[in-house]
Each structure stands twice: as structure tokens, then as C-alpha cells.
Amino acid sequence: MDESGDDGANTTRSCWFCQSCIALPMSEWHRADKAILEFRRYLKQEIGLGVRREIHASEIDQNTGSFSRPQLGRVMNEAERYKLLGDILQFINAELPVKIMNCYIDKRSYLANKSVVCGKLSPEIREIAIDRILNRFRVMWYKEESSNQAVIIHDDGAEGGVRRVVRKLRSFNWITNPATSLRVNMPLDFILEDPMFQASKHNRFLQLADVVCYALRGQFQRFGRLRRMPQHELLARLDNVIIKQASKHPLGIIEVK
């Protein structure tokens, strides 16, 4: 899982919050990892990106970090950088045995209907996003096979907030029964232990989740140095692996307003 945007009540720094989740069966982990490694070797041949260099969508957008002139030996133009983002997403869509779910929160609309006390929300923005995604997985992916268990690997940087939310959902997860309108506690007990946190530079799956997050944001707004490119078309490259039943949005995006 990876996130983008500010999760607080302040809309000055960002008026949005994105959460993306790439899920795959544990039995497919090594095969998927090998496929990513082969793709990285392909990128080394095509653009000179080192196999161990970190892929970060904002660096592709800004021509910085691993994608700067000193690293690649040249400057990639806008069309090349946009194509690279699309190629990464198409690789996920065609080659990896994964399922993807996304949540986008419009903070301005959401905050307009919520009270803020001492600069804090209850529940917090991050809690809403993780709650929506994990509960959709509970219903859609684990309903048929109750023996399935999950381990969450999340990008580092917000360990306390993410851990707190997941611990809460594993014990108290109140769901309203549509038939009776009664609230029932359905803990997310398919999640094993606390989330694991890693720096994305050490995890190739987290790097891909970062690119998915970038595409998710582009679905709703133009931003960065690639704002002149059709960023709103990027997420559709994941058509085969997005769980579209997660919402009424054509691309299954869970929108919170």
C-alpha cells in the first residue's frame, strides 16, 4: 500500500488524499518479483535506468533523482516521461497476477461536512481511506475463501497512523447491515499482525504502488511538469487488474467527498 497527499485537516498543502493498494496471492509473490526484475532489466536497456535505482513517479514527472541528467546521461522530454509512466502501468496490467484498489478523498468536500477539533478529524482522512479499501477487500476477495489471510506492506513515513488504523479495524469494525439497519462488529481478522513498513527503495512492489498513486491523482487533476499530458488517461492502463466492483466509478475508484 502507498499513499499520497496530506492526511490532515489542512487543505493549503493538499486538498486531496490518495491511497492505492496492490494485492497478490502469497504463492505468486516470487513469480511476480522475478517479472518485475525482468522489466527493470528492460528499462535499463531502453533508457539506462539502473536495475537497483528507485522508481518514483514524482521523479519521473520532475526529471529528478533516478531520472535526472546525471543518472541517465540525458534529459527525457515530456512525451518520453509520460510514455514511461504508461509503460510501467501497462506492465502491471499485463504481466503481474495482482488486483488493485484505489481510494480518492476530496478533502474540501469532505471537510465541509465534518467538524474539526484542534486541527484534527475524527475519523482521520487516512483512516477513512484504509477502512474503505480493506473492507472492500473483505467483501470481494475474501468472501468466497474464508481461509485467506493477508499481510500488509506499507511505504514507510506514516507508521504510527497506519498501524493504529489497522489495529483498530482488526478489533472493532462496525458495519451497518442494510437489511436490518443494525450495526454489527465485523473485525478484519483476515489481516495477520501489524503492517510491515519498508522504504520504497528496498521494495519493488511499493515503487509500483507509487506509480499507481500518481495515476490515481491524475484521474482528478492536472499537476506537476506533465500537466500538459493526458494524465487522466493513465489509470485506464490498469483496466484488467483494477477491482471495478469496488464502487460505481468506471475504474472502481472509491471516492469520498
Secondary structure, DSSP 4 states (H G I P E B T S, - for coil): -EEEE--SS--SS-SEEEEEEEE--GGGHHHHHHHHHHHHHHHHHHH---TTSPP-HHHHHHT-GGGSHHHHSS---HHHHHHHHHHHHHHHHHH---EEEEEEEEHHHHHHTS--BTTB-SS-HHHHHHHHHHHHHHHHTSSS-TT--B--EEESS-HHHHHHHHHHHHH--EEE-TTT--EEE---TTB-SSPEEE-GGG-HHHHHHHHHHHHHHHTT---STTTTS-GGGSGGGGTTTB-GGGSSSTT--EEE-
